[in-house]
Amino acid sequence: MNAPRRLASLPPAPPEVQAALRGALDVAFTLTTPDAVVIGPISLPPAAAAPAPVMPGAPVPIVDRGLARVAILVLHDANWRQRVLRRVESLLAEFTLNADLQLARDLADEALLGRPLTAQWLAAGTCVYDPLGRGRAVVDQAVQLLVRGHKPAEAEQGGRRVQALIDLNEARVRLITDPVSAELLLSRAIEQIIDFAFGAHGRWRPAAAERFAGLAQVDRGAAVLLEGCFQGYDLAARLRATERLADRVLGTRVAPDWIGPRLPAATSGL
């Protein structure tokens, strides 16, 4: 089944994947009956380095140059959702089939956690099929959500500060006797510190691969200190670098008094 003709322009794509992108769109219409289709930006594989000369008698290396990738949201009126992965020629297409109400709930849940990855993807996407206007409605909702920014409650920020400092102190204690655990604790402390920095600047937490670049945008000095947290094999030196990062972002190395929010308790129903 080919896609209906009521299509907008496809998103920009290199010539070598344009036909595959059109094929991926056709696949979307075989998976369900869409109300709207939104295609995200094309992600190209990194350029492969020039192959090294093969010496006589040496085995020929197998080089996997990777595939271009694209995420495709398919909105439909059914009460189920599904993810589908298909390779279409030179393109790896990741389909998410979802309903309007569920997508709205997903956006709200991610916003509550401070990491609206779906909204960021939607804002960068292209509505290629939208006869009912539902695709544009969810894209507009995503854009408005991102513009609003994220200002976590003081209790939430306080919890991040306390957890980061507890982990940092525990890593310091275990530095000699249990370096593996110290390494894991240090990594978790760094993650909490970075999340605190984004919250302090009213910024959404980006995807993992974009967190360093995002931190550099809101606090270049903290990003420079963060680089030192991952340099070299000296765990003690990296712990000291993390302490300096905590000094700048958290403003303290000692966990202050803190009271968290009251949450509903589970009941047995008896």
Summary of the structure (lengths in Angstrom):
residues: 270
radius of gyration: 23.5
end to end distance: 54.8
largest distance: 77.9
contacts: 772
relative contact order: 0.11
helix: 48%
strand: 14%
